[in-house]
Amino acid sequence: MELSDLQTLMERLYGAADRDRGIPSTVAWLCEELGELAQAVRKGTVDEQLHELGDVLAWLASLANQLGLSLEDAVARYVTNPP
């Protein structure tokens, strides 16, 4: 799946609810999911790690959608001018 496809999917599934929730709450949820990912990396199974990676990607795509930004544009600098 391309990153733009992920953003389109998240918009279709959750776009209205995510916008109603708002950016500050979306950031809070993203941070919570990052914490769950960190815990899964430390103590979880491969299935739990995969699940949490998916959740982080989904919330990141939601945030990008609410900001009107493209994840593909955001990551493009790693191709052209890596930090």
Backbone as a printed PyTorch tensor [residue, N CA C, xyz], in Angstrom:
tensor([[[  0.8430,  -1.1770,   0.0000],
         [  0.0000,   0.0000,   0.0000],
         [  0.8880,   1.2390,   0.0000]],

        [[  0.5650,   2.1720,  -0.8450],
         [  1.2690,   3.4540,  -0.8850],
         [  0.7840,   4.3300,   0.2700]],

        [[  1.6240,   5.2610,   0.6930],
         [  1.2320,   6.1500,   1.7840],
         [ -0.0120,   6.9620,   1.4320]],

        [[ -0.1160,   7.3970,   0.1920],
         [ -1.3090,   8.1490,  -0.2110],
         [ -2.5610,   7.2800,  -0.1270]],

        [[ -2.4210,   5.9880,  -0.4260],
         [ -3.5490,   5.0700,  -0.2930],
         [ -3.9630,   4.9290,   1.1690]],

        [[ -2.9830,   4.8940,   2.0630],
         [ -3.2760,   4.8260,   3.4940],
         [ -4.0520,   6.0630,   3.9330]],

        [[ -3.6110,   7.2280,   3.4880],
         [ -4.3110,   8.4520,   3.8610],
         [ -5.7430,   8.4480,   3.3150]],

        [[ -5.9300,   7.9780,   2.0940],
         [ -7.2620,   7.9090,   1.5090],
         [ -8.1440,   6.9430,   2.2990]],

        [[ -7.5960,   5.7990,   2.6600],
         [ -8.3440,   4.8190,   3.4480],
         [ -8.7540,   5.4000,   4.7970]],

        [[ -7.8250,   6.0360,   5.4920],
         [ -8.1320,   6.6130,   6.7960],
         [ -9.1700,   7.7200,   6.6740]],

        [[ -9.1030,   8.5030,   5.6130],
         [-10.1040,   9.5440,   5.3910],
         [-11.4760,   8.9210,   5.1940]],

        [[-11.5280,   7.8780,   4.3950],
         [-12.8050,   7.2260,   4.1210],
         [-13.3900,   6.5790,   5.3800]],

        [[-12.5460,   5.9090,   6.1480],
         [-13.0240,   5.1950,   7.3270],
         [-13.3340,   6.1170,   8.4960]],

        [[-12.4600,   7.0990,   8.7450],
         [-12.5390,   7.8480,   9.9960],
         [-12.4700,   9.3600,   9.8440]],

        [[-12.4350,   9.8700,   8.6060],
         [-12.1850,  11.2880,   8.3860],
         [-13.0990,  12.2230,   9.1560]],

        [[-14.4040,  12.0020,   9.0680],
         [-15.3430,  12.9030,   9.7410],
         [-15.1730,  12.8450,  11.2510]],

        [[-15.0600,  11.6540,  11.7950],
         [-14.8860,  11.5010,  13.2470],
         [-13.5650,  12.1100,  13.7000]],

        [[-12.5150,  11.9270,  12.9020],
         [-11.2070,  12.4840,  13.2640],
         [-11.2580,  14.0080,  13.2750]],

        [[-11.9040,  14.5930,  12.2820],
         [-12.0240,  16.0610,  12.2520],
         [-12.8440,  16.5750,  13.4310]],

        [[-13.9080,  15.8390,  13.7800],
         [-14.7170,  16.2290,  14.9410],
         [-13.8990,  16.1570,  16.2310]],

        [[-13.0270,  15.1540,  16.3280],
         [-12.1780,  14.9820,  17.5040],
         [-11.1740,  16.1260,  17.5960]],

        [[-10.6160,  16.5070,  16.4490],
         [ -9.6880,  17.6240,  16.3850],
         [ -8.2320,  17.2080,  16.4790]],

        [[ -7.3910,  18.1350,  16.0860],
         [ -5.9500,  17.8710,  16.0250],
         [ -5.3430,  17.5940,  17.4000]],

        [[ -5.6240,  18.3880,  18.4400],
         [ -4.9990,  18.1010,  19.7390],
         [ -5.3130,  16.6890,  20.2500]],

        [[ -6.5520,  16.2550,  20.0860],
         [ -6.9040,  14.9040,  20.5280],
         [ -6.2520,  13.8380,  19.6580]],

        [[ -6.1270,  14.1140,  18.3730],
         [ -5.4620,  13.1620,  17.4820],
         [ -3.9960,  13.0100,  17.8720]],

        [[ -3.3430,  14.1170,  18.1860],
         [ -1.9480,  14.0480,  18.6330],
         [ -1.8490,  13.2350,  19.9320]],

        [[ -2.7910,  13.4430,  20.8350],
         [ -2.7900,  12.6850,  22.0930],
         [ -2.9470,  11.1900,  21.8240]],

        [[ -3.8610,  10.8260,  20.9230],
         [ -4.0440,   9.4120,  20.5800],
         [ -2.7920,   8.8320,  19.9220]],

        [[ -2.1740,   9.6170,  19.0410],
         [ -0.9430,   9.1670,  18.3930],
         [  0.1320,   8.8970,  19.4380]],

        [[  0.2630,   9.7880,  20.3980],
         [  1.2570,   9.5990,  21.4610],
         [  0.9500,   8.3570,  22.2910]],

        [[ -0.3200,   8.1330,  22.5680],
         [ -0.7070,   6.9310,  23.3070],
         [ -0.3300,   5.6750,  22.5260]],

        [[ -0.5970,   5.6970,  21.2290],
         [ -0.2450,   4.5410,  20.3980],
         [  1.2670,   4.3360,  20.3250]],

        [[  2.0290,   5.4270,  20.3050],
         [  3.4940,   5.2920,  20.3330],
         [  3.9480,   4.6230,  21.6230]],

        [[  3.3010,   4.9880,  22.7270],
         [  3.6160,   4.3390,  24.0040],
         [  3.2940,   2.8570,  23.9730]],

        [[  2.1560,   2.5190,  23.3840],
         [  1.7960,   1.1090,  23.2700],
         [  2.7690,   0.3580,  22.3640]],

        [[  3.2430,   1.0160,  21.3140],
         [  4.2480,   0.4060,  20.4480],
         [  5.5440,   0.1740,  21.2210]],

        [[  5.9590,   1.1640,  21.9840],
         [  7.1840,   1.0110,  22.7720],
         [  7.0680,  -0.1700,  23.7350]],

        [[  5.9180,  -0.3200,  24.3640],
         [  5.7130,  -1.4350,  25.2820],
         [  5.7300,  -2.7590,  24.5260]],

        [[  5.1160,  -2.7970,  23.3470],
         [  5.1020,  -4.0240,  22.5520],
         [  6.5020,  -4.3940,  22.0890]],

        [[  7.3160,  -3.3960,  21.7740],
         [  8.6970,  -3.6650,  21.3570],
         [  9.4820,  -4.2660,  22.5240]],

        [[  9.2560,  -3.7320,  23.7140],
         [  9.9850,  -4.2180,  24.8880],
         [  9.5230,  -5.5840,  25.3550]],

        [[  8.2030,  -5.7980,  25.3820],
         [  7.6770,  -6.9860,  26.0500],
         [  6.7030,  -7.8050,  25.2130]],

        [[  6.3560,  -7.3260,  24.0290],
         [  5.2770,  -7.9520,  23.2810],
         [  5.7330,  -9.0000,  22.2940]],

        [[  4.7480,  -9.6330,  21.7270],
         [  4.9740, -10.6220,  20.6770],
         [  5.1110,  -9.8980,  19.3340]],

        [[  5.5230, -10.6240,  18.3350],
         [  5.6030, -10.0620,  16.9910],
         [  4.2220,  -9.6020,  16.5350]],

        [[  3.1850, -10.3680,  16.8310],
         [  1.8280,  -9.9660,  16.4500],
         [  1.4140,  -8.6750,  17.1350]],

        [[  1.7540,  -8.5130,  18.4070],
         [  1.4360,  -7.2740,  19.1230],
         [  2.2150,  -6.0870,  18.5510]],

        [[  3.4630,  -6.3280,  18.2170],
         [  4.2780,  -5.2590,  17.6220],
         [  3.6920,  -4.8240,  16.2840]],

        [[  3.3030,  -5.7810,  15.4630],
         [  2.7070,  -5.4880,  14.1610],
         [  1.4030,  -4.7110,  14.3220]],

        [[  0.5870,  -5.1230,  15.2780],
         [ -0.6750,  -4.4350,  15.5640],
         [ -0.4300,  -2.9750,  15.9340]],

        [[  0.5260,  -2.7430,  16.8290],
         [  0.7970,  -1.3770,  17.2910],
         [  1.4390,  -0.5260,  16.1980]],

        [[  2.2850,  -1.1220,  15.3640],
         [  2.8310,  -0.3780,  14.2220],
         [  1.7020,   0.1050,  13.3130]],

        [[  0.7310,  -0.7640,  13.0840],
         [ -0.4110,  -0.3840,  12.2650],
         [ -1.2010,   0.7570,  12.8870]],

        [[ -1.4030,   0.6960,  14.2090],
         [ -2.1260,   1.7690,  14.8910],
         [ -1.3850,   3.0990,  14.7780]],

        [[ -0.0670,   3.0770,  14.9490],
         [  0.7170,   4.3150,  14.8420],
         [  0.6070,   4.8820,  13.4250]],

        [[  0.7340,   4.0280,  12.4240],
         [  0.6040,   4.4990,  11.0390],
         [ -0.7790,   5.0840,  10.7740]],

        [[ -1.8040,   4.4370,  11.2940],
         [ -3.1680,   4.9270,  11.0820],
         [ -3.3640,   6.3050,  11.7060]],

        [[ -2.9130,   6.4850,  12.9400],
         [ -3.0730,   7.7860,  13.6020],
         [ -2.2010,   8.8450,  12.9500]],

        [[ -1.0300,   8.4780,  12.4710],
         [ -0.1720,   9.4300,  11.7730],
         [ -0.8350,   9.8810,  10.4710]],

        [[ -1.4430,   8.9450,   9.7610],
         [ -2.1610,   9.2980,   8.5330],
         [ -3.3450,  10.2040,   8.8420]],

        [[ -4.0360,   9.9250,   9.9220],
         [ -5.1550,  10.7740,  10.3280],
         [ -4.6860,  12.1890,  10.6230]],

        [[ -3.5880,  12.3110,  11.3350],
         [ -3.0450,  13.6290,  11.6550],
         [ -2.6490,  14.3690,  10.3860]],

        [[ -1.9720,  13.6820,   9.4910],
         [ -1.5750,  14.3060,   8.2260],
         [ -2.8050,  14.7980,   7.4620]],

        [[ -3.8500,  13.9840,   7.4310],
         [ -5.0850,  14.3930,   6.7470],
         [ -5.6610,  15.6580,   7.3680]],

        [[ -5.7070,  15.7130,   8.6800],
         [ -6.2760,  16.8810,   9.3470],
         [ -5.4320,  18.1320,   9.1150]],

        [[ -4.1370,  17.9410,   8.9530],
         [ -3.2460,  19.0670,   8.6900],
         [ -3.2240,  19.4490,   7.2140]],

        [[ -3.8370,  18.6200,   6.3800],
         [ -3.8230,  18.8660,   4.9440],
         [ -2.4630,  18.6150,   4.3220]],

        [[ -1.7260,  17.6660,   4.8910],
         [ -0.3710,  17.3570,   4.4280],
         [ -0.2940,  15.9370,   3.8900]],

        [[  0.6800,  15.7090,   3.0440],
         [  0.9090,  14.4050,   2.4390],
         [  2.0650,  13.7020,   3.1520]],

        [[  1.8290,  12.4680,   3.5690],
         [  2.9180,  11.6840,   4.1640],
         [  4.0120,  11.4270,   3.1290]],

        [[  3.6320,  11.2710,   1.8680],
         [  4.6310,  11.0640,   0.8200],
         [  5.5250,  12.2870,   0.6890]],

        [[  4.9340,  13.4850,   0.7730],
         [  5.7400,  14.7080,   0.7390],
         [  6.6430,  14.7980,   1.9670]],

        [[  6.1100,  14.3830,   3.1080],
         [  6.8790,  14.4660,   4.3480],
         [  8.1200,  13.5730,   4.3180]],

        [[  7.9950,  12.4100,   3.7260],
         [  9.1070,  11.4590,   3.7210],
         [ 10.0340,  11.6460,   2.5180]],

        [[  9.6260,  12.4590,   1.5490],
         [ 10.4100,  12.6440,   0.3270],
         [ 11.8190,  13.1480,   0.6050]],

        [[ 12.0060,  13.9100,   1.6590],
         [ 13.3380,  14.4390,   1.9480],
         [ 14.3480,  13.3350,   2.2500]],

        [[ 13.8660,  12.1820,   2.6840],
         [ 14.7820,  11.0780,   2.9410],
         [ 15.3150,  10.4830,   1.6510]],

        [[ 14.6280,  10.7320,   0.5500],
         [ 15.0820,  10.2730,  -0.7520],
         [ 16.0500,  11.2830,  -1.3480]],

        [[ 15.6880,  12.5540,  -1.2550],
         [ 16.4570,  13.5980,  -1.9470],
         [ 17.5510,  14.2300,  -1.0940]],

        [[ 17.3280,  14.3180,   0.2190],
         [ 18.2920,  15.0080,   1.0760],
         [ 18.1800,  14.4700,   2.5000]],

        [[ 18.6380,  13.2560,   2.7480],
         [ 18.4700,  12.6590,   4.0720],
         [ 19.1950,  13.4860,   5.1470]],

        [[ 18.5630,  13.5550,   6.3260],
         [ 19.1860,  14.3160,   7.4160],
         [ 20.4460,  13.6430,   7.9290]]])
